[in-house]
Amino acid sequence: MEKLDWKNLHFGYQKTDYNIRCYFRNGKWGELEISSSEYVNIHISATGLHYGQEAFEGIKAFKGKDGKIRLFRWEENAERMKSSADGILMAEVPKEIFKEAIIKAVKLNKRFIPPYGSEASLYIRPLLIGTGAEIGIKAADEYLFLVFVTPVGHYFKKGFQPVDMIISRSCDRAAPLGTGHIKIGGNYAASLPSLKKANDMGFSSVLYLDAKEKKYIDECGPANFFGIKDNTYITPKSPSILPSIINMSLIDLANDLGMKTERRKVEVEELATFEEVGACGTATIITPIKKIVDKDKGKVYEFSKDSKPGPVSTKLYHLLQAIQYGDEPDKFGWIEFIE
Ligand SMILES: Cc1ncc(COP(=O)(O)O)c(C=O)c1O
């Protein structure tokens, strides 16, 4: 393979050697298959293509100073993929198949795991798609579960540096009783126009509000939202946000650091009272937010005036990464080693 510039990887697709596939047919899952093709052969009438029967996950594997490979909280991703499958009537992937497939995908592509110190990781993308042919609106009776991996660096170009975001009032990513709480492709398709608009205006991402009242903060495009004030970690509670595994982990870390934590409705105006705000997720890790523009209300909320990440975000970021790379003990039992 051509030599990868580990320190300058961005969050993009990079071809690796193998991916893993498993088919659900006649009511049961088959054996895992190893493939070196980047393509799938899919029926023209597959429900995944027409009716959005598709769900995915994002997990990271890290190489530590000791050379060991660490997988972060994969069981939570397995559970979330089950709830995504339930939410759009797809066959659930059993936990054992999920685990075996991701571990196999990592092991077979070991040479793509970024070295310790590069701040990069191996991103694992499990994918579940309806492959059965239907033309009426109906759940498929055949599915493909596929896992591929790709080495990635920071999601936002600047790395661990504050970014600017814009509040969206003209577009929602998910309906109040819709599918925002599960990780299915349709949610992301719905967010593309507002994301492009925000990017064109120079913002890194969009901050979505609750779709019904446009009063409360929901989440950022690819990540959950959090705010810090008075030694308290505060994150929105809403039925239409994706339950982030990193957010869940940061709540545990904040509690462990002696901070208070709250998961509750967060009104947009409350932004004015936060000392620090940020986005969090597997891909974005912690991305501090420097400025949030509420164009329709003519308001600009500014944080980190010196353009540096705030002290609490910095502490949480380093602590989380230290656990992921194995520099801090895994006292919460979040790591699974891959031999
Ligand atoms: C919409 C959305 N919110 C939040 C997250 C963060 O979730 P996690 O921390 O489990 O990666 C993601 C990424 O998976 C996402 O796509």
The ligand as a MOL file (V3000), in Angstrom:
LIG
                    3D

  0  0  0     0  0            999 V3000
M  V30 BEGIN CTAB
M  V30 COUNTS 16 16 0 0 0
M  V30 BEGIN ATOM
M  V30 1 C -26.8570 12.4650 14.6280 0
M  V30 2 C -25.7990 11.9640 15.5180 0
M  V30 3 N -25.8070 12.3390 16.8070 0
M  V30 4 C -24.8610 11.9130 17.6640 0
M  V30 5 C -23.8490 11.0770 17.2660 0
M  V30 6 C -22.8180 10.6170 18.2420 0
M  V30 7 O -23.0680 9.3060 18.6510 0
M  V30 8 P -21.8780 8.3960 19.1660 0
M  V30 9 O -21.2700 9.0910 20.3350 0
M  V30 10 O -22.5250 7.1250 19.5780 0
M  V30 11 O -20.9290 8.2500 18.0500 0
M  V30 12 C -23.7960 10.6500 15.9430 0
M  V30 13 C -22.7510 9.7320 15.4890 0
M  V30 14 O -22.9100 8.5510 15.5760 0
M  V30 15 C -24.7810 11.1050 15.0550 0
M  V30 16 O -24.7620 10.7170 13.7730 0
M  V30 END ATOM
M  V30 BEGIN BOND
M  V30 1 1 1 2
M  V30 2 1 2 3
M  V30 3 2 2 15
M  V30 4 2 3 4
M  V30 5 1 4 5
M  V30 6 1 5 6
M  V30 7 2 5 12
M  V30 8 1 6 7
M  V30 9 1 7 8
M  V30 10 2 8 9
M  V30 11 1 8 10
M  V30 12 1 8 11
M  V30 13 1 12 13
M  V30 14 1 12 15
M  V30 15 2 13 14
M  V30 16 1 15 16
M  V30 END BOND
M  V30 END CTAB
M  END
